[in-house]
Amino acid sequence: MELALQQEKAKQLRADIVKMTYLAKSGHPGGSLSCVEMLMALYYNIMKVDPSNPGWEERDRFVLSKGHACPALYAVLADKGYFPREDLWTLRKFHSHLQGHPDMRKTPGVDANTGSLGQGVSIAGGMALAAKYKGESHRVFVITGDGESQEGLVWEAAMSAAHYKLDNLTVLLDHNGLQIDGTNDEVMGVGDMMAKYEAFGFVCVKVDGHDIGAVVEAVNTPHPGKPLFVCCETHKGHGVSFMEDQVGWHGKAPNKEQYEQAMKELGVSDNG
């Protein structure tokens, strides 16, 4: 699919995210909407995967460390054919395989259980180290959040990844500047993330996280002998005017009027 068509596809995926949280009456739309293009860059352009065989040993691995943003991942997985799109409307309901945070035991295409923030970079690093140890060629990608980067485990994982020269690991940061209790700077400033990851031994690139082509180019940056860090500058709630850059939409579902307004803005009249 051409990049121009992928940017249009992003609107449909955003509509699916809004509908999922609306029907569930709970969820995290803000951080889900901010990482749509990051996920699309990986799943539509870079990662080696097979939706008909989710457990394929040679597949690339993906970890959504900011697990509360799983509606975005579910929308992409459904669009790629891992499971029927209709399943999306069962988000967070009893007996649904789409939990409020990713569960690899239930959802086809999910490679790691996440939700407790700070763990995903470590999980991905372990996957990458195991691949090196076994002589396997697949790559490992992880999307982490900036609020999540206040967790010490993130930095232990970064130190380990550089030490073991995990050039099969790519860490993408969803840098939207907001977390559940306010701005990052108000809660606990994370500082210059580029400088920090570079100091830990990563090759570092900064990019517009809502430009699929730019994210693809950044992820394809050569980094032999070192892990790669891609700082994706994004907007929480991107694509829906009343959610964009509003901390209150971190973990709140839209009501009927807000849902209808979002669908109108996204150009979707019938999102069934």
RACOR-V724873 format. One record per backbone hydrogen bond with DSSP energy under -1.0 kcal/mol. NH is the residue of the N-H (numbers start at 1). CO is the residue of the C=O. If there is no record, write none. Layout:
NH|CO + NH|CO
This chain:
6|2 + 7|3 + 8|4 + 9|5 + 10|6 + 11|8 + 13|9 + 14|10 + 15|11 + 16|12 + 17|13 + 18|14 + 19|15 + 20|16 + 21|17 + 22|18 + 23|19 + 24|20 + 25|21 + 30|249 + 33|29 + 34|30 + 39|35 + 40|36 + 41|37 + 42|38 + 43|39 + 44|40 + 46|42 + 47|42 + 53|50 + 56|53 + 59|56 + 60|48 + 61|139 + 63|141 + 65|63 + 65|143 + 66|143 + 67|65 + 69|66 + 70|67 + 72|69 + 74|70 + 75|71 + 76|72 + 77|73 + 78|74 + 79|75 + 80|76 + 82|77 + 87|84 + 88|85 + 89|86 + 90|87 + 91|88 + 92|98 + 93|90 + 96|93 + 106|103 + 107|103 + 110|107 + 114|102 + 119|116 + 123|119 + 124|120 + 125|121 + 126|122 + 127|123 + 128|124 + 129|125 + 130|126 + 131|127 + 132|128 + 133|129 + 134|130 + 136|131 + 140|168 + 141|61 + 142|170 + 143|63 + 144|172 + 146|174 + 150|147 + 151|148 + 154|151 + 156|152 + 157|153 + 158|154 + 159|155 + 160|156 + 161|157 + 162|158 + 163|159 + 164|160 + 165|162 + 166|161 + 167|165 + 169|166 + 170|140 + 171|228 + 172|142 + 173|230 + 174|144 + 175|173 + 175|232 + 176|174 + 179|182 + 182|179 + 184|177 + 187|183 + 188|184 + 193|191 + 196|192 + 197|193 + 198|194 + 199|195 + 200|196 + 201|198 + 202|197 + 203|227 + 205|229 + 207|231 + 209|233 + 211|208 + 215|211 + 216|212 + 217|213 + 218|214 + 219|215 + 220|216 + 221|218 + 226|223 + 228|169 + 229|203 + 230|171 + 231|205 + 232|173 + 233|207 + 234|175 + 237|30 + 238|235 + 240|237 + 243|240 + 244|240 + 245|236 + 246|243 + 249|246 + 250|247 + 259|255 + 260|256 + 261|257 + 262|258 + 263|259 + 264|260 + 265|261 + 266|262 + 267|264 + 268|263
